[in-house]
């Protein structure tokens, strides 16, 4: 199945209002960086065991591990979860940056070193989320 079809099916599988919010966020990501590579991960490892929620990914960067190995991954991720929606901003070296720069301005959201988690779009400042996503794309060029 083509990546866009997987993304469409994943979003369509969400209950409302999460479905509409995921669709809005997907459109926002494509508006911010229309040429970005699209990814879809189903959350299963190579043995078919579920190890995470499915993720939609945008952009491209290479993760370099301490053991000298590397792998390609997305810059920005979007995932529905039982508590709401998570936006992942990968590859930020300073694990306090997101929280210190965007945390208080985001609204009702939990912010970690690379994840912004919120229950619904109504609870957050979408302009601040957009600024955080733009930072994530630019930080990984």
C-alpha positions as CSV (number, residue, x, y, z in Angstrom):
1,X,0.0,0.0,0.0
2,X,1.3,3.5,-0.9
3,X,2.3,5.7,2.1
4,X,-0.4,8.3,1.5
5,X,-3.0,5.5,1.4
6,X,-1.7,4.2,4.7
7,X,-1.9,7.6,6.2
8,X,-5.4,8.2,4.9
9,X,-6.5,4.8,6.3
10,X,-4.9,5.5,9.7
11,X,-6.5,9.0,10.0
12,X,-9.9,7.5,8.8
13,X,-9.7,4.9,11.5
14,X,-9.7,7.4,14.3
15,X,-12.9,8.3,16.1
16,X,-14.2,11.9,15.9
17,X,-13.1,14.5,16.8
18,X,-9.6,13.0,16.8
19,X,-10.0,12.1,13.1
20,X,-10.7,15.7,12.0
21,X,-7.9,17.0,14.3
22,X,-5.4,14.5,12.8
23,X,-6.5,15.5,9.3
24,X,-6.0,19.2,10.2
25,X,-2.6,18.5,11.6
26,X,-1.6,16.4,8.6
27,X,-2.6,19.3,6.3
28,X,-0.6,21.7,8.5
29,X,2.5,19.6,8.2
30,X,2.1,19.5,4.4
31,X,1.5,23.2,4.3
32,X,4.7,23.9,6.4
33,X,6.9,21.6,4.3
34,X,5.0,20.5,1.2
35,X,8.1,18.7,-0.3
36,X,8.8,16.6,2.8
37,X,9.1,12.9,2.5
38,X,6.1,11.1,4.0
39,X,6.5,8.1,6.3
40,X,4.1,5.7,7.9
41,X,5.0,3.3,10.7
42,X,2.5,0.8,11.9
43,X,4.0,0.6,15.4
44,X,5.1,-3.0,14.9
45,X,8.6,-4.4,15.2
46,X,10.2,-6.9,12.7
47,X,8.4,-9.8,14.6
48,X,5.0,-8.1,14.1
49,X,4.7,-7.2,17.8
50,X,3.1,-3.9,18.6
51,X,5.8,-1.7,20.2
52,X,4.3,1.8,19.7
53,X,1.4,3.7,18.3
54,X,1.3,4.1,14.5
55,X,3.0,7.3,13.4
56,X,2.8,9.6,10.4
57,X,6.2,11.1,9.6
58,X,7.4,14.1,7.7
59,X,10.8,15.0,6.4
60,X,14.0,13.1,6.6
61,X,17.1,12.9,8.7
62,X,19.7,10.3,9.7
63,X,20.0,9.2,13.3
64,X,23.6,8.4,14.3
65,X,24.1,6.1,17.2
66,X,27.0,5.9,19.6
67,X,28.0,2.5,18.3
68,X,28.6,4.0,14.9
69,X,25.4,2.7,13.3
70,X,22.8,4.9,11.8
71,X,19.3,4.8,10.4
72,X,17.0,7.1,8.4
73,X,14.0,8.5,10.1
74,X,11.4,11.3,10.0
75,X,12.0,14.8,11.4
76,X,8.4,15.4,12.6
77,X,6.0,12.7,13.7
78,X,2.2,12.7,14.3
79,X,0.4,10.0,16.3
80,X,-3.0,9.4,17.9
81,X,-3.0,7.8,21.3
82,X,-5.4,7.1,24.1
83,X,-4.8,10.4,25.8
84,X,-5.0,12.5,22.6
85,X,-2.4,13.4,20.0
86,X,1.4,13.5,20.1
87,X,3.7,15.6,17.8
88,X,7.3,14.4,17.8
89,X,10.1,16.7,16.9
90,X,13.1,14.5,16.4
91,X,16.8,15.2,16.5
92,X,16.8,18.2,18.9
93,X,20.1,18.0,20.8
94,X,19.1,20.2,23.7
95,X,16.4,18.1,25.5
96,X,15.1,21.2,27.4
97,X,14.7,23.4,24.3
98,X,11.1,22.5,23.4
99,X,9.8,22.9,27.0
100,X,11.7,26.1,27.6
101,X,10.9,27.7,24.3
102,X,7.4,26.6,23.6
103,X,6.0,24.9,26.7
104,X,4.3,27.7,28.6
105,X,3.0,29.3,25.4
106,X,1.5,26.0,24.0
107,X,-1.4,25.8,26.4
108,X,-2.6,22.5,28.0
109,X,0.1,20.3,26.7
110,X,2.8,18.0,28.0
111,X,6.2,18.8,26.6
112,X,9.3,16.5,26.8
113,X,12.6,16.6,25.0
114,X,11.1,15.6,21.7
115,X,7.3,15.2,22.2
116,X,4.3,17.6,22.5
117,X,1.3,15.7,23.8
118,X,-2.2,17.2,24.1
119,X,-5.8,16.0,24.4
120,X,-7.4,18.2,21.7
121,X,-6.5,21.1,19.4
122,X,-8.8,23.3,21.4
123,X,-6.4,23.1,24.4
124,X,-3.4,24.4,22.6
125,X,-2.1,27.5,20.7
126,X,-1.9,26.2,17.2
127,X,0.5,29.1,16.1
128,X,2.9,28.0,18.8
129,X,2.7,24.4,17.8
130,X,3.4,25.5,14.2
131,X,6.4,27.4,15.3
132,X,7.8,24.4,17.1
133,X,7.3,22.2,14.0
134,X,9.0,24.8,11.8
135,X,11.9,24.8,14.3
136,X,12.0,21.0,14.0
137,X,12.2,21.0,10.2
138,X,14.8,23.8,10.2
139,X,17.0,22.3,12.9
140,X,17.5,19.1,10.8
141,X,18.5,20.6,7.5
